[in-house]
Amino acid sequence: MGGRTTELVRAAARPVAVTAATAAWVLGAVANDLSGWSFTLTAAAGAVLTALAVGIPLRAEHNARVRAGSAEQIAEEEAARIQLVLNDALEPLTYLIGRITDQRRWARGREAGELQGQAKAVVLSAAAEVLGADRLRSCYFALGEERPRRLVPAGFHGRAEEPRTTFVAGTDLGDFALGLLARREDLFCADTRAESPPGWEPGGHAYRTFIAVPVATEARQFGILTVDGLEVGDLTEADVAAVRVLARLLAVALGA
């Protein structure tokens, strides 16, 4: 109510301000004994300059309100879209996790592996689509059992560009990635050219921004889930939380 009243007062005061300022120019012209064309030109100039002086800030204020309203609307629509996609991913994921855990441990085998594969496909699909930028790609790098330890590509979704990097212990990039997994630490890289991980090969990747999140429970490590975009700005710090949720759910499915 108070905000509405304030806006009404402002709306009423604006024409008064313009009229008062113009009147001041007219009185000044009268005080200086101007008449005829001199008086007319002076009064007209005063009106125009006053309108500009008052109108430009008012126009800027109006544009700012429009932009703020548009930004708020865009943010609300984006949040609703992300919530919708997450919901679409959560329902099949919880169903698959339930199917896996319902099996007797001694009877698990091929069927459990198939269900876990389906869970991985759901997570990769949601991760590539939930964030909204064009041509995102999600990848899953599984922790292998061989030595030296390594993270190997084990699935991707989105942009048709198969991941080729294997992160091997003993290399700068491999130790960095395995360290993230061991510490259960997320990584957001806004621009690979400005800030890249140790051992990163400049020019070896088409994407410019990426998120990496560990797929792990408290007790077990499974791999890393990544999402990357071709342009700076395709991903933001705010997107990390959505990827983290999907990675945690995948870890539950793989560990069930």
C-alpha positions as CSV (number, residue, x, y, z in Angstrom):
1,M,0.0,0.0,0.0
2,G,2.8,2.4,0.9
3,G,4.7,1.7,-2.3
4,R,1.5,2.3,-4.4
5,T,0.9,5.6,-2.5
6,T,4.5,6.7,-3.1
7,E,4.2,6.0,-6.9
8,L,1.0,8.0,-7.1
9,V,2.6,10.9,-5.4
10,R,5.5,10.7,-7.8
11,A,3.2,10.6,-10.8
12,A,1.3,13.7,-9.6
13,A,4.5,15.6,-8.8
14,R,6.1,15.1,-12.2
15,P,3.9,17.4,-14.2
16,V,3.9,19.9,-11.3
17,A,7.7,19.9,-11.5
18,V,7.7,20.5,-15.2
19,T,5.1,23.3,-14.9
20,A,6.9,25.0,-12.1
21,A,10.3,24.9,-13.8
22,T,8.8,26.3,-17.0
23,A,7.0,29.0,-15.1
24,A,10.3,30.0,-13.6
25,W,11.7,30.5,-17.0
26,V,8.7,32.6,-18.0
27,L,8.9,34.8,-14.9
28,G,12.6,35.3,-15.5
29,A,11.8,36.4,-19.0
30,V,9.2,38.9,-17.7
31,A,11.6,40.2,-15.1
32,N,14.1,40.9,-17.8
33,D,11.6,42.9,-19.8
34,L,11.6,40.5,-22.7
35,S,8.7,40.6,-25.2
36,G,7.6,39.5,-28.6
37,W,9.8,36.9,-30.2
38,S,12.5,37.2,-27.5
39,F,9.9,36.3,-24.9
40,T,8.5,33.4,-27.0
41,L,11.9,31.9,-27.8
42,T,13.0,32.2,-24.2
43,A,9.8,30.5,-22.8
44,A,10.0,27.8,-25.5
45,A,13.7,27.1,-24.7
46,G,12.9,26.9,-21.0
47,A,10.1,24.5,-21.6
48,V,12.2,22.2,-23.9
49,L,15.2,22.2,-21.5
50,T,13.0,21.6,-18.5
51,A,11.2,18.7,-20.3
52,L,14.6,17.2,-21.2
53,A,16.0,17.7,-17.7
54,V,13.0,16.1,-16.0
55,G,12.0,13.7,-18.8
56,I,15.3,12.0,-19.4
57,P,15.7,10.8,-15.8
58,L,12.0,9.8,-15.8
59,R,12.5,7.8,-19.0
60,A,15.6,6.1,-17.5
61,E,13.6,5.3,-14.4
62,H,10.9,3.8,-16.5
63,N,13.3,1.7,-18.6
64,A,15.0,0.5,-15.4
65,R,11.6,-0.7,-14.0
66,V,10.9,-2.5,-17.3
67,R,14.3,-4.2,-17.3
68,A,13.9,-5.2,-13.6
69,G,10.5,-6.6,-14.4
70,S,11.7,-8.5,-17.4
71,A,14.7,-9.9,-15.5
72,E,12.5,-11.0,-12.6
73,Q,10.1,-12.7,-15.0
74,I,12.9,-14.4,-16.8
75,A,14.4,-15.6,-13.5
76,E,11.0,-17.0,-12.4
77,E,10.5,-18.8,-15.7
78,E,14.0,-20.2,-15.6
79,A,13.5,-21.4,-12.0
80,A,10.1,-23.0,-13.0
81,R,11.7,-24.7,-16.0
82,I,14.6,-26.1,-14.0
83,Q,12.2,-27.3,-11.3
84,L,10.1,-29.1,-14.0
85,V,13.1,-30.8,-15.5
86,L,14.4,-31.9,-12.1
87,N,11.0,-33.2,-11.2
88,D,10.9,-35.2,-14.5
89,A,14.3,-36.6,-13.7
90,L,13.6,-37.3,-10.0
91,E,10.6,-39.4,-10.5
92,P,12.2,-42.1,-12.8
93,L,15.4,-41.9,-10.7
94,T,13.6,-42.6,-7.5
95,Y,11.7,-45.4,-9.2
96,L,14.9,-47.0,-10.5
97,I,16.7,-46.7,-7.1
98,G,13.7,-48.4,-5.5
99,R,13.9,-51.2,-8.1
100,I,17.6,-51.7,-7.3
101,T,17.2,-51.7,-3.6
102,D,14.2,-54.0,-3.6
103,Q,16.2,-56.8,-5.1
104,R,17.8,-59.3,-2.8
105,R,21.5,-58.8,-2.7
106,W,22.2,-62.4,-3.5
107,A,20.0,-62.2,-6.6
108,R,21.5,-59.0,-8.0
109,G,23.5,-59.2,-11.1
110,R,22.6,-58.4,-14.7
111,E,19.2,-56.8,-13.9
112,A,20.8,-54.5,-11.3
113,G,23.5,-53.4,-13.8
114,E,20.8,-52.7,-16.3
115,L,18.8,-50.6,-13.8
116,Q,22.0,-48.7,-12.9
117,G,22.7,-48.0,-16.5
118,Q,19.2,-46.6,-16.9
119,A,19.7,-44.3,-13.9
120,K,23.0,-43.1,-15.4
121,A,21.2,-42.3,-18.7
122,V,18.4,-40.4,-16.9
123,V,21.0,-38.3,-15.0
124,L,23.0,-37.5,-18.1
125,S,19.9,-36.5,-20.0
126,A,18.7,-34.2,-17.2
127,A,22.1,-32.7,-16.7
128,A,22.4,-31.7,-20.4
129,E,18.9,-30.3,-20.5
130,V,18.2,-28.8,-17.1
131,L,20.4,-25.7,-17.4
132,G,18.9,-24.3,-20.6
133,A,21.8,-23.2,-22.7
134,D,22.0,-24.5,-26.3
135,R,24.2,-27.5,-27.1
136,L,25.3,-28.4,-23.6
137,R,27.0,-31.8,-23.1
138,S,27.0,-33.9,-20.0
139,C,29.6,-36.7,-19.4
140,Y,30.2,-39.4,-16.8
141,F,33.7,-40.5,-16.1
142,A,33.8,-43.7,-14.1
143,L,36.5,-44.6,-11.6
144,G,38.3,-47.7,-12.8
145,E,39.6,-50.5,-10.7
146,E,42.9,-50.9,-12.5
147,R,46.2,-49.3,-11.5
148,P,47.2,-46.5,-11.8
149,R,43.8,-45.2,-10.8
150,R,41.9,-43.4,-13.6
151,L,38.6,-41.9,-14.6
152,V,37.4,-43.2,-18.0
153,P,34.6,-41.9,-20.2
154,A,31.5,-44.0,-19.5
155,G,28.7,-42.1,-21.2
156,F,27.5,-38.7,-22.4
157,H,24.4,-36.9,-23.6
158,G,23.7,-33.7,-25.5
159,R,26.1,-32.2,-28.0
160,A,27.4,-34.8,-30.4
161,E,31.0,-34.7,-29.2
162,E,32.2,-37.9,-27.5
163,P,34.5,-37.4,-24.5
164,R,38.0,-38.6,-25.2
165,T,39.9,-37.6,-22.0
166,T,41.0,-40.2,-19.5
167,F,42.2,-38.8,-16.2
168,V,45.1,-40.9,-15.0
169,A,46.8,-40.8,-11.6
170,G,50.4,-39.5,-11.9
171,T,49.5,-36.8,-14.4
172,D,48.7,-33.2,-13.4
173,L,45.2,-33.3,-14.8
174,G,44.5,-36.8,-13.5
175,D,45.7,-36.1,-10.0
176,F,43.6,-32.9,-10.0
177,A,40.4,-34.7,-11.1
178,L,41.0,-37.6,-8.7
179,G,41.6,-35.1,-5.9
180,L,38.2,-33.5,-6.5
181,L,36.6,-36.9,-6.3
182,A,38.5,-37.9,-3.1
183,R,37.6,-34.6,-1.4
184,R,34.0,-34.7,-2.7
185,E,34.6,-31.2,-4.1
186,D,32.7,-29.4,-6.9
187,L,34.4,-27.4,-9.6
188,F,33.0,-24.6,-11.7
189,C,35.2,-23.2,-14.5
190,A,33.7,-20.0,-16.0
191,D,36.2,-19.7,-18.8
192,T,38.8,-22.4,-19.6
193,R,41.0,-19.8,-21.2
194,A,41.1,-17.6,-18.2
195,E,41.3,-20.2,-15.4
196,S,42.0,-23.8,-16.4
197,P,42.9,-26.8,-14.2
198,P,46.5,-28.0,-13.8
199,G,47.7,-30.0,-16.9
200,W,44.9,-28.5,-19.1
201,E,45.8,-28.5,-22.8
202,P,44.8,-25.1,-24.3
203,G,43.0,-25.5,-27.6
204,G,42.4,-29.2,-27.1
205,H,38.7,-28.8,-26.2
206,A,35.8,-27.1,-28.0
207,Y,34.0,-26.1,-24.8
208,R,34.8,-22.9,-22.9
209,T,33.0,-23.5,-19.6
210,F,32.3,-26.5,-17.5
211,I,31.1,-27.9,-14.2
212,A,32.5,-31.1,-12.5
213,V,30.8,-32.7,-9.6
214,P,31.9,-36.0,-7.8
215,V,29.6,-39.0,-8.0
216,A,30.2,-40.4,-4.5
217,T,28.6,-41.3,-1.2
218,E,30.3,-40.9,2.1
219,A,31.8,-44.4,1.8
220,R,32.3,-45.0,-1.9
221,Q,33.6,-43.2,-5.0
222,F,32.1,-43.9,-8.4
223,G,33.3,-41.1,-10.7
224,I,32.7,-37.6,-11.9
225,L,29.7,-36.0,-13.6
226,T,30.5,-33.0,-15.9
227,V,28.5,-30.5,-17.9
228,D,30.2,-28.3,-20.4
229,G,29.1,-25.4,-22.8
230,L,30.6,-24.0,-25.9
231,E,30.4,-20.3,-24.9
232,V,31.4,-18.4,-21.8
233,G,28.1,-17.7,-19.9
234,D,26.4,-21.0,-20.9
235,L,26.9,-22.1,-17.3
236,T,27.0,-20.2,-14.1
237,E,27.8,-20.8,-10.5
238,A,24.1,-21.2,-9.8
239,D,23.9,-24.2,-12.0
240,V,26.3,-26.2,-9.8
241,A,23.6,-27.0,-7.3
242,A,21.4,-28.7,-9.9
243,V,24.3,-30.8,-11.2
244,R,25.2,-31.7,-7.6
245,V,21.7,-33.1,-6.9
246,L,21.8,-35.3,-10.0
247,A,25.3,-36.5,-9.2
248,R,24.3,-37.5,-5.6
249,L,21.3,-39.4,-6.8
250,L,23.4,-41.2,-9.4
251,A,25.8,-42.2,-6.6
252,V,22.9,-43.6,-4.5
253,A,21.7,-45.6,-7.5
254,L,25.2,-47.0,-8.2
255,G,25.8,-47.8,-4.6
256,A,22.4,-49.3,-3.8
